[in-house]
Structure formats: structure tokens, C-alpha cells
Amino acid sequence: MPLPAATQWELVEAAASKLQPAFDALVNQAAQAPVLHNDDTVMKVLALTREQVQAAAAGPR
């Protein structure tokens, strides 16, 4: 049964208020954590690629 966007929002908003304390606790925990670095580079690591080719050519050990 299709629900209008406004109805969906009202249902989610009612549930979200119950989850707000858990969300706040997670934000607090994340703020106290050490720095997390994320590398989203899409380039291939050429040295690793060469190693993989050589390992494949050498066959199973």
C-alpha cells in the first residue's frame, strides 16, 4: 500500500524521538575516539598490482 511522503515522515519522526538518546550516546562515543583516517582513493596501487601478477605467475605454493 503506497504511503504519501508526509505520512512516512510522521511515522519516522515518531520513532526517531525514541532513538535520540542512543544516537546522542553514539555521537559522544565517536567524539572521544581516536582519529580515524579513511582513504577513498580509487587509484590502483601499482606496486601491489605487480606483486599480484608475479604471485599469480608463480602459481600456488
mmCIF file as Biopython writes it, N, C-alpha, C and O atoms, coordinates in Angstrom:
data_model
#
loop_
_atom_site.group_PDB
_atom_site.id
_atom_site.type_symbol
_atom_site.label_atom_id
_atom_site.label_alt_id
_atom_site.label_comp_id
_atom_site.label_asym_id
_atom_site.label_entity_id
_atom_site.label_seq_id
_atom_site.pdbx_PDB_ins_code
_atom_site.Cartn_x
_atom_site.Cartn_y
_atom_site.Cartn_z
_atom_site.occupancy
_atom_site.B_iso_or_equiv
_atom_site.auth_seq_id
_atom_site.auth_asym_id
_atom_site.pdbx_PDB_model_num
ATOM 1   N N  . MET A ? 1  ? 0.847  -1.160  0.000   1.0 0.0 1  A 1 
ATOM 2   C CA . MET A ? 1  ? 0.000  0.000   0.000   1.0 0.0 1  A 1 
ATOM 3   C C  . MET A ? 1  ? 0.901  1.234   0.000   1.0 0.0 1  A 1 
ATOM 4   O O  . MET A ? 1  ? 1.678  1.416   0.937   1.0 0.0 1  A 1 
ATOM 5   N N  . PRO A ? 2  ? 0.820  2.071   -1.008  1.0 0.0 2  A 1 
ATOM 6   C CA . PRO A ? 2  ? 1.636  3.281   -1.073  1.0 0.0 2  A 1 
ATOM 7   C C  . PRO A ? 2  ? 1.259  4.268   0.038   1.0 0.0 2  A 1 
ATOM 8   O O  . PRO A ? 2  ? 0.084  4.472   0.344   1.0 0.0 2  A 1 
ATOM 9   N N  . LEU A ? 3  ? 2.283  4.862   0.623   1.0 0.0 3  A 1 
ATOM 10  C CA . LEU A ? 3  ? 2.067  5.889   1.650   1.0 0.0 3  A 1 
ATOM 11  C C  . LEU A ? 3  ? 2.601  7.211   1.147   1.0 0.0 3  A 1 
ATOM 12  O O  . LEU A ? 3  ? 3.677  7.252   0.550   1.0 0.0 3  A 1 
ATOM 13  N N  . PRO A ? 4  ? 1.884  8.285   1.372   1.0 0.0 4  A 1 
ATOM 14  C CA . PRO A ? 4  ? 2.400  9.599   0.993   1.0 0.0 4  A 1 
ATOM 15  C C  . PRO A ? 4  ? 3.674  9.914   1.796   1.0 0.0 4  A 1 
ATOM 16  O O  . PRO A ? 4  ? 3.862  9.421   2.908   1.0 0.0 4  A 1 
ATOM 17  N N  . ALA A ? 5  ? 4.523  10.730  1.213   1.0 0.0 5  A 1 
ATOM 18  C CA . ALA A ? 5  ? 5.783  11.096  1.858   1.0 0.0 5  A 1 
ATOM 19  C C  . ALA A ? 5  ? 5.539  11.722  3.230   1.0 0.0 5  A 1 
ATOM 20  O O  . ALA A ? 5  ? 6.295  11.459  4.166   1.0 0.0 5  A 1 
ATOM 21  N N  . ALA A ? 6  ? 4.519  12.529  3.364   1.0 0.0 6  A 1 
ATOM 22  C CA . ALA A ? 6  ? 4.230  13.184  4.642   1.0 0.0 6  A 1 
ATOM 23  C C  . ALA A ? 6  ? 3.885  12.156  5.717   1.0 0.0 6  A 1 
ATOM 24  O O  . ALA A ? 6  ? 4.284  12.307  6.872   1.0 0.0 6  A 1 
ATOM 25  N N  . THR A ? 7  ? 3.150  11.117  5.344   1.0 0.0 7  A 1 
ATOM 26  C CA . THR A ? 7  ? 2.792  10.077  6.308   1.0 0.0 7  A 1 
ATOM 27  C C  . THR A ? 7  ? 4.028  9.305   6.728   1.0 0.0 7  A 1 
ATOM 28  O O  . THR A ? 7  ? 4.210  9.003   7.908   1.0 0.0 7  A 1 
ATOM 29  N N  . GLN A ? 8  ? 4.878  8.985   5.758   1.0 0.0 8  A 1 
ATOM 30  C CA . GLN A ? 8  ? 6.117  8.279   6.084   1.0 0.0 8  A 1 
ATOM 31  C C  . GLN A ? 8  ? 6.964  9.111   7.039   1.0 0.0 8  A 1 
ATOM 32  O O  . GLN A ? 8  ? 7.534  8.584   7.994   1.0 0.0 8  A 1 
ATOM 33  N N  . TRP A ? 9  ? 7.043  10.420  6.776   1.0 0.0 9  A 1 
ATOM 34  C CA . TRP A ? 9  ? 7.833  11.306  7.636   1.0 0.0 9  A 1 
ATOM 35  C C  . TRP A ? 9  ? 7.291  11.291  9.059   1.0 0.0 9  A 1 
ATOM 36  O O  . TRP A ? 9  ? 8.066  11.221  10.013  1.0 0.0 9  A 1 
ATOM 37  N N  . GLU A ? 10 ? 5.970  11.356  9.215   1.0 0.0 10 A 1 
ATOM 38  C CA . GLU A ? 10 ? 5.371  11.358  10.551  1.0 0.0 10 A 1 
ATOM 39  C C  . GLU A ? 10 ? 5.683  10.060  11.294  1.0 0.0 10 A 1 
ATOM 40  O O  . GLU A ? 10 ? 5.955  10.089  12.494  1.0 0.0 10 A 1 
ATOM 41  N N  . LEU A ? 11 ? 5.648  8.938   10.609  1.0 0.0 11 A 1 
ATOM 42  C CA . LEU A ? 11 ? 5.956  7.651   11.250  1.0 0.0 11 A 1 
ATOM 43  C C  . LEU A ? 11 ? 7.423  7.588   11.681  1.0 0.0 11 A 1 
ATOM 44  O O  . LEU A ? 11 ? 7.734  7.142   12.786  1.0 0.0 11 A 1 
ATOM 45  N N  . VAL A ? 12 ? 8.302  8.030   10.815  1.0 0.0 12 A 1 
ATOM 46  C CA . VAL A ? 12 ? 9.732  8.011   11.132  1.0 0.0 12 A 1 
ATOM 47  C C  . VAL A ? 12 ? 10.049 8.996   12.246  1.0 0.0 12 A 1 
ATOM 48  O O  . VAL A ? 12 ? 10.848 8.696   13.134  1.0 0.0 12 A 1 
ATOM 49  N N  . GLU A ? 13 ? 9.431  10.165  12.205  1.0 0.0 13 A 1 
ATOM 50  C CA . GLU A ? 13 ? 9.681  11.183  13.229  1.0 0.0 13 A 1 
ATOM 51  C C  . GLU A ? 13 ? 9.274  10.676  14.610  1.0 0.0 13 A 1 
ATOM 52  O O  . GLU A ? 13 ? 9.967  10.939  15.593  1.0 0.0 13 A 1 
ATOM 53  N N  . ALA A ? 14 ? 8.166  9.958   14.694  1.0 0.0 14 A 1 
ATOM 54  C CA . ALA A ? 14 ? 7.712  9.421   15.980  1.0 0.0 14 A 1 
ATOM 55  C C  . ALA A ? 14 ? 8.693  8.380   16.507  1.0 0.0 14 A 1 
ATOM 56  O O  . ALA A ? 14 ? 8.968  8.340   17.706  1.0 0.0 14 A 1 
ATOM 57  N N  . ALA A ? 15 ? 9.218  7.547   15.633  1.0 0.0 15 A 1 
ATOM 58  C CA . ALA A ? 15 ? 10.170 6.516   16.060  1.0 0.0 15 A 1 
ATOM 59  C C  . ALA A ? 15 ? 11.530 7.132   16.393  1.0 0.0 15 A 1 
ATOM 60  O O  . ALA A ? 15 ? 12.224 6.658   17.292  1.0 0.0 15 A 1 
ATOM 61  N N  . ALA A ? 16 ? 11.909 8.185   15.669  1.0 0.0 16 A 1 
ATOM 62  C CA . ALA A ? 16 ? 13.225 8.791   15.864  1.0 0.0 16 A 1 
ATOM 63  C C  . ALA A ? 16 ? 13.373 9.393   17.259  1.0 0.0 16 A 1 
ATOM 64  O O  . ALA A ? 16 ? 14.464 9.364   17.828  1.0 0.0 16 A 1 
ATOM 65  N N  . SER A ? 17 ? 12.313 9.926   17.805  1.0 0.0 17 A 1 
ATOM 66  C CA . SER A ? 17 ? 12.417 10.533  19.132  1.0 0.0 17 A 1 
ATOM 67  C C  . SER A ? 17 ? 12.774 9.491   20.192  1.0 0.0 17 A 1 
ATOM 68  O O  . SER A ? 17 ? 13.423 9.815   21.187  1.0 0.0 17 A 1 
ATOM 69  N N  . LYS A ? 18 ? 12.356 8.249   19.984  1.0 0.0 18 A 1 
ATOM 70  C CA . LYS A ? 18 ? 12.696 7.172   20.923  1.0 0.0 18 A 1 
ATOM 71  C C  . LYS A ? 18 ? 14.155 6.763   20.796  1.0 0.0 18 A 1 
ATOM 72  O O  . LYS A ? 18 ? 14.753 6.289   21.762  1.0 0.0 18 A 1 
ATOM 73  N N  . LEU A ? 19 ? 14.732 6.942   19.612  1.0 0.0 19 A 1 
ATOM 74  C CA . LEU A ? 19 ? 16.118 6.544   19.372  1.0 0.0 19 A 1 
ATOM 75  C C  . LEU A ? 19 ? 17.119 7.667   19.613  1.0 0.0 19 A 1 
ATOM 76  O O  . LEU A ? 19 ? 18.326 7.429   19.563  1.0 0.0 19 A 1 
ATOM 77  N N  . GLN A ? 20 ? 16.651 8.877   19.870  1.0 0.0 20 A 1 
ATOM 78  C CA . GLN A ? 20 ? 17.541 10.026  20.032  1.0 0.0 20 A 1 
ATOM 79  C C  . GLN A ? 20 ? 18.577 9.840   21.146  1.0 0.0 20 A 1 
ATOM 80  O O  . GLN A ? 20 ? 19.737 10.195  20.937  1.0 0.0 20 A 1 
ATOM 81  N N  . PRO A ? 21 ? 18.212 9.296   22.334  1.0 0.0 21 A 1 
ATOM 82  C CA . PRO A ? 21 ? 19.239 9.103   23.360  1.0 0.0 21 A 1 
ATOM 83  C C  . PRO A ? 21 ? 20.368 8.165   22.917  1.0 0.0 21 A 1 
ATOM 84  O O  . PRO A ? 21 ? 21.532 8.408   23.238  1.0 0.0 21 A 1 
ATOM 85  N N  . ALA A ? 22 ? 20.037 7.105   22.189  1.0 0.0 22 A 1 
ATOM 86  C CA . ALA A ? 22 ? 21.070 6.196   21.691  1.0 0.0 22 A 1 
ATOM 87  C C  . ALA A ? 22 ? 21.951 6.899   20.668  1.0 0.0 22 A 1 
ATOM 88  O O  . ALA A ? 22 ? 23.169 6.721   20.672  1.0 0.0 22 A 1 
ATOM 89  N N  . PHE A ? 23 ? 21.350 7.690   19.799  1.0 0.0 23 A 1 
ATOM 90  C CA . PHE A ? 23 ? 22.108 8.435   18.809  1.0 0.0 23 A 1 
ATOM 91  C C  . PHE A ? 23 ? 23.063 9.417   19.489  1.0 0.0 23 A 1 
ATOM 92  O O  . PHE A ? 23 ? 24.228 9.518   19.103  1.0 0.0 23 A 1 
ATOM 93  N N  . ASP A ? 24 ? 22.579 10.133  20.489  1.0 0.0 24 A 1 
ATOM 94  C CA . ASP A ? 24 ? 23.419 11.084  21.214  1.0 0.0 24 A 1 
ATOM 95  C C  . ASP A ? 24 ? 24.592 10.382  21.890  1.0 0.0 24 A 1 
ATOM 96  O O  . ASP A ? 24 ? 25.708 10.903  21.896  1.0 0.0 24 A 1 
ATOM 97  N N  . ALA A ? 25 ? 24.346 9.202   22.460  1.0 0.0 25 A 1 
ATOM 98  C CA . ALA A ? 25 ? 25.422 8.441   23.102  1.0 0.0 25 A 1 
ATOM 99  C C  . ALA A ? 25 ? 26.466 8.009   22.079  1.0 0.0 25 A 1 
ATOM 100 O O  . ALA A ? 25 ? 27.664 8.064   22.360  1.0 0.0 25 A 1 
ATOM 101 N N  . LEU A ? 26 ? 26.032 7.582   20.904  1.0 0.0 26 A 1 
ATOM 102 C CA . LEU A ? 26 ? 26.978 7.186   19.859  1.0 0.0 26 A 1 
ATOM 103 C C  . LEU A ? 26 ? 27.798 8.372   19.362  1.0 0.0 26 A 1 
ATOM 104 O O  . LEU A ? 26 ? 28.993 8.232   19.100  1.0 0.0 26 A 1 
ATOM 105 N N  . VAL A ? 27 ? 27.172 9.525   19.230  1.0 0.0 27 A 1 
ATOM 106 C CA . VAL A ? 27 ? 27.903 10.722  18.812  1.0 0.0 27 A 1 
ATOM 107 C C  . VAL A ? 27 ? 28.955 11.068  19.863  1.0 0.0 27 A 1 
ATOM 108 O O  . VAL A ? 27 ? 30.080 11.427  19.516  1.0 0.0 27 A 1 
ATOM 109 N N  . ASN A ? 28 ? 28.603 10.964  21.133  1.0 0.0 28 A 1 
ATOM 110 C CA . ASN A ? 28 ? 29.549 11.246  22.212  1.0 0.0 28 A 1 
ATOM 111 C C  . ASN A ? 28 ? 30.721 10.260  22.178  1.0 0.0 28 A 1 
ATOM 112 O O  . ASN A ? 28 ? 31.876 10.661  22.323  1.0 0.0 28 A 1 
ATOM 113 N N  . GLN A ? 29 ? 30.425 8.984   21.987  1.0 0.0 29 A 1 
ATOM 114 C CA . GLN A ? 29 ? 31.488 7.980   21.906  1.0 0.0 29 A 1 
ATOM 115 C C  . GLN A ? 29 ? 32.405 8.253   20.713  1.0 0.0 29 A 1 
ATOM 116 O O  . GLN A ? 29 ? 33.625 8.138   20.830  1.0 0.0 29 A 1 
ATOM 117 N N  . ALA A ? 30 ? 31.832 8.607   19.586  1.0 0.0 30 A 1 
ATOM 118 C CA . ALA A ? 30 ? 32.634 8.890   18.395  1.0 0.0 30 A 1 
ATOM 119 C C  . ALA A ? 30 ? 33.517 10.110  18.610  1.0 0.0 30 A 1 
ATOM 120 O O  . ALA A ? 30 ? 34.645 10.154  18.121  1.0 0.0 30 A 1 
ATOM 121 N N  . ALA A ? 31 ? 33.017 11.091  19.332  1.0 0.0 31 A 1 
ATOM 122 C CA . ALA A ? 31 ? 33.803 12.304  19.585  1.0 0.0 31 A 1 
ATOM 123 C C  . ALA A ? 31 ? 34.998 12.016  20.475  1.0 0.0 31 A 1 
ATOM 124 O O  . ALA A ? 31 ? 35.996 12.735  20.411  1.0 0.0 31 A 1 
ATOM 125 N N  . GLN A ? 32 ? 34.923 10.984  21.302  1.0 0.0 32 A 1 
ATOM 126 C CA . GLN A ? 32 ? 36.012 10.646  22.218  1.0 0.0 32 A 1 
ATOM 127 C C  . GLN A ? 32 ? 37.005 9.656   21.606  1.0 0.0 32 A 1 
ATOM 128 O O  . GLN A ? 32 ? 38.050 9.391   22.201  1.0 0.0 32 A 1 
ATOM 129 N N  . ALA A ? 33 ? 36.704 9.117   20.448  1.0 0.0 33 A 1 
ATOM 130 C CA . ALA A ? 33 ? 37.538 8.101   19.822  1.0 0.0 33 A 1 
ATOM 131 C C  . ALA A ? 33 ? 38.773 8.732   19.190  1.0 0.0 33 A 1 
ATOM 132 O O  . ALA A ? 33 ? 38.780 9.923   18.879  1.0 0.0 33 A 1 
ATOM 133 N N  . PRO A ? 34 ? 39.821 7.925   19.002  1.0 0.0 34 A 1 
ATOM 134 C CA . PRO A ? 34 ? 40.996 8.450   18.289  1.0 0.0 34 A 1 
ATOM 135 C C  . PRO A ? 34 ? 40.627 8.752   16.833  1.0 0.0 34 A 1 
ATOM 136 O O  . PRO A ? 34 ? 39.592 8.313   16.332  1.0 0.0 34 A 1 
ATOM 137 N N  . VAL A ? 35 ? 41.475 9.490   16.191  1.0 0.0 35 A 1 
ATOM 138 C CA . VAL A ? 35 ? 41.209 9.898   14.816  1.0 0.0 35 A 1 
ATOM 139 C C  . VAL A ? 35 ? 41.170 8.674   13.910  1.0 0.0 35 A 1 
ATOM 140 O O  . VAL A ? 35 ? 42.022 7.791   14.007  1.0 0.0 35 A 1 
ATOM 141 N N  . LEU A ? 36 ? 40.195 8.630   13.048  1.0 0.0 36 A 1 
ATOM 142 C CA . LEU A ? 36 ? 40.059 7.554   12.079  1.0 0.0 36 A 1 
ATOM 143 C C  . LEU A ? 36 ? 40.319 8.131   10.702  1.0 0.0 36 A 1 
ATOM 144 O O  . LEU A ? 36 ? 39.666 9.090   10.289  1.0 0.0 36 A 1 
ATOM 145 N N  . HIS A ? 37 ? 41.261 7.555   10.000  1.0 0.0 37 A 1 
ATOM 146 C CA . HIS A ? 37 ? 41.580 8.016   8.655   1.0 0.0 37 A 1 
ATOM 147 C C  . HIS A ? 37 ? 40.937 7.072   7.651   1.0 0.0 37 A 1 
ATOM 148 O O  . HIS A ? 37 ? 41.014 5.852   7.795   1.0 0.0 37 A 1 
ATOM 149 N N  . ASN A ? 38 ? 40.311 7.634   6.649   1.0 0.0 38 A 1 
ATOM 150 C CA . ASN A ? 38 ? 39.673 6.847   5.604   1.0 0.0 38 A 1 
ATOM 151 C C  . ASN A ? 38 ? 40.232 7.294   4.269   1.0 0.0 38 A 1 
ATOM 152 O O  . ASN A ? 38 ? 40.124 8.466   3.908   1.0 0.0 38 A 1 
ATOM 153 N N  . ASP A ? 39 ? 40.824 6.375   3.539   1.0 0.0 39 A 1 
ATOM 154 C CA . ASP A ? 39 ? 41.372 6.689   2.226   1.0 0.0 39 A 1 
ATOM 155 C C  . ASP A ? 39 ? 40.365 6.253   1.178   1.0 0.0 39 A 1 
ATOM 156 O O  . ASP A ? 39 ? 40.123 5.060   1.000   1.0 0.0 39 A 1 
ATOM 157 N N  . ASP A ? 40 ? 39.788 7.204   0.495   1.0 0.0 40 A 1 
ATOM 158 C CA . ASP A ? 40 ? 38.802 6.870   -0.527  1.0 0.0 40 A 1 
ATOM 159 C C  . ASP A ? 40 ? 39.384 6.984   -1.935  1.0 0.0 40 A 1 
ATOM 160 O O  . ASP A ? 40 ? 38.658 7.207   -2.904  1.0 0.0 40 A 1 
ATOM 161 N N  . THR A ? 41 ? 40.693 6.829   -2.029  1.0 0.0 41 A 1 
ATOM 162 C CA . THR A ? 41 ? 41.357 6.888   -3.318  1.0 0.0 41 A 1 
ATOM 163 C C  . THR A ? 41 ? 40.898 5.723   -4.186  1.0 0.0 41 A 1 
ATOM 164 O O  . THR A ? 41 ? 40.847 4.580   -3.731  1.0 0.0 41 A 1 
ATOM 165 N N  . VAL A ? 42 ? 40.571 6.017   -5.417  1.0 0.0 42 A 1 
ATOM 166 C CA . VAL A ? 42 ? 40.104 4.966   -6.314  1.0 0.0 42 A 1 
ATOM 167 C C  . VAL A ? 42 ? 41.224 4.448   -7.219  1.0 0.0 42 A 1 
ATOM 168 O O  . VAL A ? 42 ? 41.007 3.546   -8.029  1.0 0.0 42 A 1 
ATOM 169 N N  . MET A ? 43 ? 42.410 5.017   -7.078  1.0 0.0 43 A 1 
ATOM 170 C CA . MET A ? 43 ? 43.531 4.588   -7.912  1.0 0.0 43 A 1 
ATOM 171 C C  . MET A ? 43 ? 44.060 3.244   -7.429  1.0 0.0 43 A 1 
ATOM 172 O O  . MET A ? 43 ? 44.011 2.939   -6.238  1.0 0.0 43 A 1 
ATOM 173 N N  . LYS A ? 44 ? 44.566 2.444   -8.363  1.0 0.0 44 A 1 
ATOM 174 C CA . LYS A ? 44 ? 45.168 1.168   -8.009  1.0 0.0 44 A 1 
ATOM 175 C C  . LYS A ? 44 ? 46.560 1.421   -7.461  1.0 0.0 44 A 1 
ATOM 176 O O  . LYS A ? 44 ? 47.240 2.356   -7.882  1.0 0.0 44 A 1 
ATOM 177 N N  . VAL A ? 45 ? 46.980 0.593   -6.527  1.0 0.0 45 A 1 
ATOM 178 C CA . VAL A ? 45 ? 48.341 0.647   -6.013  1.0 0.0 45 A 1 
ATOM 179 C C  . VAL A ? 45 ? 49.174 -0.207  -6.957  1.0 0.0 45 A 1 
ATOM 180 O O  . VAL A ? 45 ? 49.071 -1.434  -6.952  1.0 0.0 45 A 1 
ATOM 181 N N  . LEU A ? 46 ? 49.996 0.444   -7.765  1.0 0.0 46 A 1 
ATOM 182 C CA . LEU A ? 46 ? 50.693 -0.267  -8.825  1.0 0.0 46 A 1 
ATOM 183 C C  . LEU A ? 46 ? 51.657 -1.310  -8.294  1.0 0.0 46 A 1 
ATOM 184 O O  . LEU A ? 46 ? 51.796 -2.381  -8.886  1.0 0.0 46 A 1 
ATOM 185 N N  . ALA A ? 47 ? 52.329 -1.016  -7.180  1.0 0.0 47 A 1 
ATOM 186 C CA . ALA A ? 47 ? 53.261 -1.991  -6.623  1.0 0.0 47 A 1 
ATOM 187 C C  . ALA A ? 47 ? 52.515 -3.254  -6.203  1.0 0.0 47 A 1 
ATOM 188 O O  . ALA A ? 47 ? 53.006 -4.363  -6.414  1.0 0.0 47 A 1 
ATOM 189 N N  . LEU A ? 48 ? 51.361 -3.097  -5.626  1.0 0.0 48 A 1 
ATOM 190 C CA . LEU A ? 48 ? 50.569 -4.247  -5.207  1.0 0.0 48 A 1 
ATOM 191 C C  . LEU A ? 48 ? 50.094 -5.031  -6.424  1.0 0.0 48 A 1 
ATOM 192 O O  . LEU A ? 48 ? 50.064 -6.261  -6.402  1.0 0.0 48 A 1 
ATOM 193 N N  . THR A ? 49 ? 49.725 -4.321  -7.482  1.0 0.0 49 A 1 
ATOM 194 C CA . THR A ? 49 ? 49.287 -4.988  -8.695  1.0 0.0 49 A 1 
ATOM 195 C C  . THR A ? 49 ? 50.422 -5.834  -9.271  1.0 0.0 49 A 1 
ATOM 196 O O  . THR A ? 49 ? 50.196 -6.966  -9.700  1.0 0.0 49 A 1 
ATOM 197 N N  . ARG A ? 50 ? 51.634 -5.293  -9.281  1.0 0.0 50 A 1 
ATOM 198 C CA . ARG A ? 50 ? 52.783 -6.061  -9.781  1.0 0.0 50 A 1 
ATOM 199 C C  . ARG A ? 50 ? 53.000 -7.312  -8.942  1.0 0.0 50 A 1 
ATOM 200 O O  . ARG A ? 50 ? 53.255 -8.389  -9.481  1.0 0.0 50 A 1 
ATOM 201 N N  . GLU A ? 51 ? 52.900 -7.170  -7.622  1.0 0.0 51 A 1 
ATOM 202 C CA . GLU A ? 51 ? 53.077 -8.315  -6.734  1.0 0.0 51 A 1 
ATOM 203 C C  . GLU A ? 51 ? 52.015 -9.376  -7.002  1.0 0.0 51 A 1 
ATOM 204 O O  . GLU A ? 51 ? 52.315 -10.570 -6.991  1.0 0.0 51 A 1 
ATOM 205 N N  . GLN A ? 52 ? 50.790 -8.957  -7.240  1.0 0.0 52 A 1 
ATOM 206 C CA . GLN A ? 52 ? 49.723 -9.916  -7.515  1.0 0.0 52 A 1 
ATOM 207 C C  . GLN A ? 52 ? 49.967 -10.650 -8.819  1.0 0.0 52 A 1 
ATOM 208 O O  . GLN A ? 52 ? 49.726 -11.854 -8.907  1.0 0.0 52 A 1 
ATOM 209 N N  . VAL A ? 53 ? 50.446 -9.936  -9.841  1.0 0.0 53 A 1 
ATOM 210 C CA . VAL A ? 53 ? 50.742 -10.571 -11.135 1.0 0.0 53 A 1 
ATOM 211 C C  . VAL A ? 53 ? 51.868 -11.574 -10.957 1.0 0.0 53 A 1 
ATOM 212 O O  . VAL A ? 53 ? 51.790 -12.683 -11.485 1.0 0.0 53 A 1 
ATOM 213 N N  . GLN A ? 54 ? 52.917 -11.208 -10.224 1.0 0.0 54 A 1 
ATOM 214 C CA . GLN A ? 54 ? 54.039 -12.117 -10.013 1.0 0.0 54 A 1 
ATOM 215 C C  . GLN A ? 54 ? 53.610 -13.336 -9.215  1.0 0.0 54 A 1 
ATOM 216 O O  . GLN A ? 54 ? 54.037 -14.452 -9.511  1.0 0.0 54 A 1 
ATOM 217 N N  . ALA A ? 55 ? 52.781 -13.137 -8.219  1.0 0.0 55 A 1 
ATOM 218 C CA . ALA A ? 55 ? 52.306 -14.270 -7.423  1.0 0.0 55 A 1 
ATOM 219 C C  . ALA A ? 55 ? 51.440 -15.196 -8.247  1.0 0.0 55 A 1 
ATOM 220 O O  . ALA A ? 55 ? 51.504 -16.413 -8.077  1.0 0.0 55 A 1 
ATOM 221 N N  . ALA A ? 56 ? 50.640 -14.652 -9.125  1.0 0.0 56 A 1 
ATOM 222 C CA . ALA A ? 56 ? 49.790 -15.474 -9.984  1.0 0.0 56 A 1 
ATOM 223 C C  . ALA A ? 56 ? 50.644 -16.257 -10.984 1.0 0.0 56 A 1 
ATOM 224 O O  . ALA A ? 56 ? 50.351 -17.412 -11.295 1.0 0.0 56 A 1 
ATOM 225 N N  . ALA A ? 57 ? 51.702 -15.613 -11.479 1.0 0.0 57 A 1 
ATOM 226 C CA . ALA A ? 57 ? 52.591 -16.290 -12.439 1.0 0.0 57 A 1 
ATOM 227 C C  . ALA A ? 57 ? 53.380 -17.406 -11.773 1.0 0.0 57 A 1 
ATOM 228 O O  . ALA A ? 57 ? 53.691 -18.413 -12.409 1.0 0.0 57 A 1 
ATOM 229 N N  . ALA A ? 58 ? 53.708 -17.235 -10.495 1.0 0.0 58 A 1 
ATOM 230 C CA . ALA A ? 58 ? 54.479 -18.250 -9.770  1.0 0.0 58 A 1 
ATOM 231 C C  . ALA A ? 58 ? 53.644 -19.489 -9.475  1.0 0.0 58 A 1 
ATOM 232 O O  . ALA A ? 58 ? 54.182 -20.573 -9.246  1.0 0.0 58 A 1 
ATOM 233 N N  . GLY A ? 59 ? 52.336 -19.319 -9.483  1.0 0.0 59 A 1 
ATOM 234 C CA . GLY A ? 59 ? 51.464 -20.459 -9.231  1.0 0.0 59 A 1 
ATOM 235 C C  . GLY A ? 59 ? 51.254 -20.678 -7.742  1.0 0.0 59 A 1 
ATOM 236 O O  . GLY A ? 59 ? 51.812 -19.953 -6.918  1.0 0.0 59 A 1 
ATOM 237 N N  . PRO A ? 60 ? 50.447 -21.677 -7.397  1.0 0.0 60 A 1 
ATOM 238 C CA . PRO A ? 60 ? 50.181 -21.939 -5.981  1.0 0.0 60 A 1 
ATOM 239 C C  . PRO A ? 60 ? 51.405 -22.493 -5.273  1.0 0.0 60 A 1 
ATOM 240 O O  . PRO A ? 60 ? 52.236 -23.172 -5.876  1.0 0.0 60 A 1 
ATOM 241 N N  . ARG A ? 61 ? 51.501 -22.202 -4.024  1.0 0.0 61 A 1 
ATOM 242 C CA . ARG A ? 61 ? 52.655 -22.666 -3.229  1.0 0.0 61 A 1 
ATOM 243 C C  . ARG A ? 61 ? 52.325 -23.909 -2.475  1.0 0.0 61 A 1 
ATOM 244 O O  . ARG A ? 61 ? 53.172 -24.439 -1.756  1.0 0.0 61 A 1 
#
